[in-house]
Amino acid sequence: MEATIQKKATMFRLNVDLVDRLKEMARREHRSLNNFVECILLNVAYNEPNEVTKAAIEEARSGKFRDVPSVDTSSVEAMFKSMGL
C-alpha cells in the first residue's frame, strides 16, 4: 500500500517575468508549473551541501583566486598547459 503525500494549496506573489520564465522552463521539461516549482523547492529545502562543497563555495565567494589565470578548457592539451602540467 502506497503512502499518500499530503499537499496544501498555497498562494505566492511572484514577479511576472519570473513566473513566465518558470513556465517556459517547465514546458521544456514537459512538466506542470506546480511540479517544476515543487521540485526546485524540495531540492533547495532538503539537499544540504556537504562540508567539502561548503568550503569550495566559501573559497569561491572569498575571491581568493580572482587573480589566478583561468584554466583553458578548449582541449585537453590546452588545459594541461594552462595548469602548468
Contact map, one row per residue, 1 for C-alpha under 8 A:
1110000000000000000000000000000000000000000000000000000000000000000000000000000000000
1111000000000000000000000000000000000000000000000000000000000000000000000000000000000
1111100000000000000000000000000000000000000000000000000000000000000000000000000000000
0111110000000000000000000000000000000000000000000000000000000000000000000000000000000
0011111000000000000000000000000000000000000000000000000000000000000000000000000000000
0001111100000000000000000000000000000000000000000000000000000000000000000000000000000
0000111110000000000000000000000000000000000000000000000000000000000000000000000000000
0000011111000000000000000000000000000000000000000000000000000000000000000000000000000
0000001111100000000000000000000000000000000000000000000000000000000000000000000000000
0000000111110000000000000000000000000000000000000000000000000000000000000000000000000
0000000011111000000000000000000000000000000000000000000000000000000000000000000000000
0000000001111100000000000000000000000000000000000000000000000000000000000000000000000
0000000000111110000000000000000000000000000000000000000000000000000000000000000000000
0000000000011111011000000000000000000000000000000000000000000000000000000000000000000
0000000000001111111000000000000000000000000000000000000000000000000000000000000000000
0000000000000111111100000000000000000000000000000000000000000000000000000000000000000
0000000000000011111110000000000000000000000000000000000000000000000000000000000000000
0000000000000111111111000000000000000000000000000000000000000000000000000000000000000
0000000000000111111111100000000000000000000000000000000000000000000000000000000000000
0000000000000001111111110000000000000000000000000000000000000000000000000000000000000
0000000000000000111111111000000000000000000000000000000000000000000000000000000000000
0000000000000000011111111100000010011000000000000000000000000000000000000000000000000
0000000000000000001111111110000110000000000000000000000000000000000000000000000000000
0000000000000000000111111111000000000000000000000000000000000000000000000000000000000
0000000000000000000011111111100000000000000000000000000000000000000000000000000000000
0000000000000000000001111111111110010000000000000000000000000000000000000000000000000
0000000000000000000000111111111110000000000000000000000000000000000000000000000000000
0000000000000000000000011111111000000000000000000000000000000000000000000000000000000
0000000000000000000000001111111000000000000000000000000000000000000000000000000000000
0000000000000000000000000111111100000000000000000000000000000000000000000000000000000
0000000000000000000000000111111110110000000000000000000000000000000000000000000000000
0000000000000000000000100110011111110000000000000000000000000000000000000000000000000
0000000000000000000001100110001111111000000000000000000000000000000000000000000000000
0000000000000000000000000000000111111100000000000000000000000000000000000000000000000
0000000000000000000000000000001111111110000000000000000000000000000000000000000000000
0000000000000000000001000100001111111111000000000000000000000000000000000000000000000
0000000000000000000001000000000011111111100000000000000000000000000000000000000000000
0000000000000000000000000000000001111111110000000000000000000000000000000000000000000
0000000000000000000000000000000000111111111000000000000000000000000000000000000000000
0000000000000000000000000000000000011111111100000000000000000000000000000000000000000
0000000000000000000000000000000000001111111110000000000000000000000000000000000000000
0000000000000000000000000000000000000111111111100000000000000000000000000000000000000
0000000000000000000000000000000000000011111111100000000000000000000000000000000000000
0000000000000000000000000000000000000001111111110000000000000000000000000000000000000
0000000000000000000000000000000000000000111111110000000000000000000000000000000000000
0000000000000000000000000000000000000000011111110000000000000000000000000000000000000
0000000000000000000000000000000000000000011111111000000000000000000000000000000000000
0000000000000000000000000000000000000000000111111100000000000000000000000000000000000
0000000000000000000000000000000000000000000000111110110000000000000000000000000000000
0000000000000000000000000000000000000000000000011111110000000000000000000000000000000
0000000000000000000000000000000000000000000000001111111000000000000000000000000000000
0000000000000000000000000000000000000000000000000111111100000000000000000000000000000
0000000000000000000000000000000000000000000000001111111110000000000000000000000000000
0000000000000000000000000000000000000000000000001111111111000000000000000000000000000
0000000000000000000000000000000000000000000000000011111111100000000000000000000000000
0000000000000000000000000000000000000000000000000001111111110000000000000000000000000
0000000000000000000000000000000000000000000000000000111111111000000000000000000000000
0000000000000000000000000000000000000000000000000000011111111100000000000000000000000
0000000000000000000000000000000000000000000000000000001111111111000000000000000000000
0000000000000000000000000000000000000000000000000000000111111111100000000000000000000
0000000000000000000000000000000000000000000000000000000011111110000000000000000000000
0000000000000000000000000000000000000000000000000000000001111111000000000000000000000
0000000000000000000000000000000000000000000000000000000000111111110000000000000000000
0000000000000000000000000000000000000000000000000000000000110111111000000000000000000
0000000000000000000000000000000000000000000000000000000000010011111100000000000000000
0000000000000000000000000000000000000000000000000000000000000011111100000000000000000
0000000000000000000000000000000000000000000000000000000000000001111110000000000000000
0000000000000000000000000000000000000000000000000000000000000000111111000000000000000
0000000000000000000000000000000000000000000000000000000000000000001111100000000000000
0000000000000000000000000000000000000000000000000000000000000000000111110000000001000
0000000000000000000000000000000000000000000000000000000000000000000011111000001001100
0000000000000000000000000000000000000000000000000000000000000000000001111110011001000
0000000000000000000000000000000000000000000000000000000000000000000000111111011000000
0000000000000000000000000000000000000000000000000000000000000000000000011111011000000
0000000000000000000000000000000000000000000000000000000000000000000000011111111000000
0000000000000000000000000000000000000000000000000000000000000000000000001111111100000
0000000000000000000000000000000000000000000000000000000000000000000000000011111110000
0000000000000000000000000000000000000000000000000000000000000000000000011111111111000
0000000000000000000000000000000000000000000000000000000000000000000000111111111111100
0000000000000000000000000000000000000000000000000000000000000000000000000001111111111
0000000000000000000000000000000000000000000000000000000000000000000000000000111111111
0000000000000000000000000000000000000000000000000000000000000000000001110000011111111
0000000000000000000000000000000000000000000000000000000000000000000000100000001111111
0000000000000000000000000000000000000000000000000000000000000000000000000000000111111
0000000000000000000000000000000000000000000000000000000000000000000000000000000111111
